[in-house]
Amino acid sequence: MKISTKGRYGLKALVDIAMYSNSEVVTLKSISARQNISEGYLEQIFSTLRKSGLVIGRKGAQGGYSLSKPTNEITIGEILRVLEGDLVLVDVKNLSVVDNLEKCINENLWDVINKNINDYFDSINLEDLVNKYKSESNNFIYFI
């Protein structure tokens, strides 16, 4: 499993919205400037996120995007599955089992790893990432 730039940038953009929305819409232009992501690429990502119902788009001069649910209800797993598809190391659903050894490996290795990957990403939500980022950002010491 490899998370593409679509998944990484989409996650980064949603964390940005969670930090900067203050119950208002956030423009792709502002996300693009803060996160150094192409506005055109963000438009593609947000088209997918909007169709999935993770974000709500508002058109017009005061337009932009907001999250469709509170940050503690949107898991990282949900975001990555929308942008990347199934989060699996080995897709055992599409393997034809040839023998008992392969069945044993699928059930005791690949299925377990796939479950752990999904459980891990589902155990973290946007609010967790925002809080972690804010706490780590406050630990910097500046010297003059």
Disulfide bonds with the S-S distance in Angstrom:
none
